[in-house]
Amino acid sequence: MEGLIPESLDEALEALSERKFIPIAGGTDLMVRYKRWKNLPPSFPSLPLFIGHIAELSGIEKKDDEIVIKAATLLSEIEQSPLVPSILRKAISQMAAPGIRNMGTIGGNIVNSSPAGDTLPPLYVLDAKVVLLSKNERRCLFIYDFITGPGKNQRRDDELLYEVRFKVPKHTHEMYRKVGTRKANALSKLSVAALASSRDGKIDDFRIGFGAVAPTPVRVKSIEEKVKSRHVSELSDDFINEIVNEYGEWIKPIDDQRSTALYRKTVALRLLRAFLLQLKPV
Ligand SMILES: Cc1cc2nc3c(=O)[nH]c(=O)nc-3n(C[C@H](O)[C@H](O)[C@H](O)COP(=O)(O)OP(=O)(O)OC[C@H]3O[C@@H](n4cnc5c(N)ncnc54)[C@H](O)[C@@H]3O)c2cc1C
């Protein structure tokens, strides 16, 4: 198979500035998408640019109050890192199976931009930012502005995803649920990631993201604001019903081979309700 194996990040960006390549990190999405008959190499639409080995694209560090994860860091490294918030580690631990997590990268999951990409709901609720590099430019976007549709995002052909970064959340409540057909190697029927904090009975943070229930992951800040201003004693059945109904307007799943729209919507809203009930005093 032909392709370019750059020795450094600069060499990779130089190559991308000159012609179109298809970056390959772990190849776990691409090798499936472009596979051909047995014994034939995959048929990529443009020349592959191998980036998984580039040292500058790998690693996890804490910088001031932020966690920074380089794009080609393996999913398995992130799963095991004590620096990474548990909501993201939990999501990764339920992705694929160990062999795929030892090849696949966080950058590949983000740039693949599938509505069922399992790192995305946690990254949405972490208010993660993605940093894109080209030969002459560095851009930083919130992940929810970067992803624009199923398999679509704002990456230009001359750019690489360099890193993803987010502030360490200081939450008191957390929920991550992936609903799939089985425990390993099952893409999500739907997933929910949620963080909240309540201090002295006041909800001062509430964030919830849903995966595989719309063309992009769903996070609705206007509804979050309504919950945030409340005291936990105000979480009445009527208020919870109102919030669940409002999210129902945003959750627009499809029927496909993995699940039905009705199942996805029903379970997503039940998990939302369960999280709101967790915040109520017992
Ligand atoms: C059996 C199996 C099970 C799976 N299970 C799950 C699952 O449960 N949940 C889930 O979310 N996914 C799952 N996947 C999909 C896949 O493993 C993940 O999306 C993984 O994170 C992809 O990472 P990668 O490095 O292999 O991506 P690649 O295949 O290398 O690349 C994916 C896309 O990202 C682009 N890209 C990669 N890195 C960069 C970069 N730094 N800059 C610019 N573009 C880049 C590529 O050009 C390509 O478009 C599964 C795949 C398989 C084969």
The ligand as a Tripos MOL2 file, in Angstrom:
@<TRIPOS>MOLECULE
LIG
   53    58     1     0     0
SMALL
NO_CHARGES

@<TRIPOS>ATOM
      1 C1        -14.6980   -3.5620   15.7680 C.3       1 LIG1
      2 C2        -14.8140   -2.0840   15.9930 C.ar      1 LIG1
      3 C3        -15.5250   -1.6180   17.0810 C.ar      1 LIG1
      4 C4        -15.6600   -0.2500   17.2980 C.ar      1 LIG1
      5 N1        -16.3680    0.1710   18.3970 N.ar      1 LIG1
      6 C5        -16.5330    1.4930   18.6190 C.ar      1 LIG1
      7 C6        -17.2970    1.9320   19.7340 C.ar      1 LIG1
      8 O1        -17.7800    1.1610   20.5510 O.2       1 LIG1
      9 N2        -17.4630    3.2820   19.8820 N.ar      1 LIG1
     10 C7        -16.9330    4.1860   19.0110 C.ar      1 LIG1
     11 O2        -17.1200    5.3870   19.1930 O.2       1 LIG1
     12 N3        -16.1890    3.7870   17.9500 N.ar      1 LIG1
     13 C8        -15.9790    2.4660   17.7410 C.ar      1 LIG1
     14 N4        -15.2450    2.0400   16.6460 N.ar      1 LIG1
     15 C9        -14.7030    3.0480   15.7280 C.3       1 LIG1
     16 C10       -13.1980    3.4280   15.9710 C.3       1 LIG1
     17 O3        -12.4710    2.4080   16.5900 O.3       1 LIG1
     18 C11       -13.0480    4.7260   16.7830 C.3       1 LIG1
     19 O4        -13.7790    5.7650   16.1560 O.3       1 LIG1
     20 C12       -11.5610    5.1590   16.9160 C.3       1 LIG1
     21 O5        -11.4660    6.1520   17.9120 O.3       1 LIG1
     22 C13       -10.9840    5.6930   15.6110 C.3       1 LIG1
     23 O6         -9.6310    6.0710   15.8300 O.3       1 LIG1
     24 P1         -8.5070    5.7700   14.7410 P.3       1 LIG1
     25 O7         -7.2640    6.3820   15.2230 O.co2     1 LIG1
     26 O8         -8.4610    4.3030   14.4470 O.co2     1 LIG1
     27 O9         -9.1120    6.5420   13.4840 O.3       1 LIG1
     28 P2         -8.7140    6.4240   11.9360 P.3       1 LIG1
     29 O10        -9.4510    5.2720   11.3250 O.co2     1 LIG1
     30 O11        -7.2440    6.4490   11.7680 O.co2     1 LIG1
     31 O12        -9.3050    7.7980   11.4130 O.3       1 LIG1
     32 C14       -10.6850    8.1300   11.5260 C.3       1 LIG1
     33 C15       -10.9320    9.4800   10.8240 C.3       1 LIG1
     34 O13       -10.2400   10.5080   11.4960 O.3       1 LIG1
     35 C16        -9.2650   11.1400   10.6350 C.3       1 LIG1
     36 N5         -8.1410   11.4400   11.5210 N.ar      1 LIG1
     37 C17        -7.5990   10.6270   12.4660 C.ar      1 LIG1
     38 N6         -6.6940   11.3000   13.2100 N.ar      1 LIG1
     39 C18        -6.6460   12.5750   12.7150 C.ar      1 LIG1
     40 C19        -5.9390   13.7520   13.0720 C.ar      1 LIG1
     41 N7         -5.0880   13.7980   14.1200 N.pl3     1 LIG1
     42 N8         -6.1320   14.8760   12.3440 N.ar      1 LIG1
     43 C20        -6.9950   14.8680   11.3000 C.ar      1 LIG1
     44 N9         -7.7250   13.7980   10.9330 N.ar      1 LIG1
     45 C21        -7.5650   12.6670   11.6350 C.ar      1 LIG1
     46 C22        -9.0190   10.1530    9.5270 C.3       1 LIG1
     47 O14        -8.5840   10.7700    8.3400 O.3       1 LIG1
     48 C23       -10.4060    9.5320    9.3940 C.3       1 LIG1
     49 O15       -11.2530   10.3820    8.6540 O.3       1 LIG1
     50 C24       -15.0710    0.6770   16.3960 C.ar      1 LIG1
     51 C25       -14.3380    0.2020   15.2970 C.ar      1 LIG1
     52 C26       -14.2100   -1.1590   15.0930 C.ar      1 LIG1
     53 C27       -13.4210   -1.6320   13.9050 C.3       1 LIG1
@<TRIPOS>BOND
     1     1     2 1
     2     2     3 ar
     3     2    52 ar
     4     3     4 ar
     5     4     5 ar
     6     4    50 ar
     7     5     6 ar
     8     6     7 ar
     9     6    13 1
    10     7     8 2
    11     7     9 ar
    12     9    10 ar
    13    10    11 2
    14    10    12 ar
    15    12    13 ar
    16    13    14 ar
    17    14    15 1
    18    14    50 ar
    19    15    16 1
    20    16    17 1
    21    16    18 1
    22    18    19 1
    23    18    20 1
    24    20    21 1
    25    20    22 1
    26    22    23 1
    27    23    24 1
    28    24    25 2
    29    24    26 1
    30    24    27 1
    31    27    28 1
    32    28    29 2
    33    28    30 1
    34    28    31 1
    35    31    32 1
    36    32    33 1
    37    33    34 1
    38    33    48 1
    39    34    35 1
    40    35    36 1
    41    35    46 1
    42    36    37 ar
    43    36    45 ar
    44    37    38 ar
    45    38    39 ar
    46    39    40 ar
    47    39    45 ar
    48    40    41 1
    49    40    42 ar
    50    42    43 ar
    51    43    44 ar
    52    44    45 ar
    53    46    47 1
    54    46    48 1
    55    48    49 1
    56    50    51 ar
    57    51    52 ar
    58    52    53 1
@<TRIPOS>SUBSTRUCTURE
     1 LIG1         1 GROUP 0 **** ****
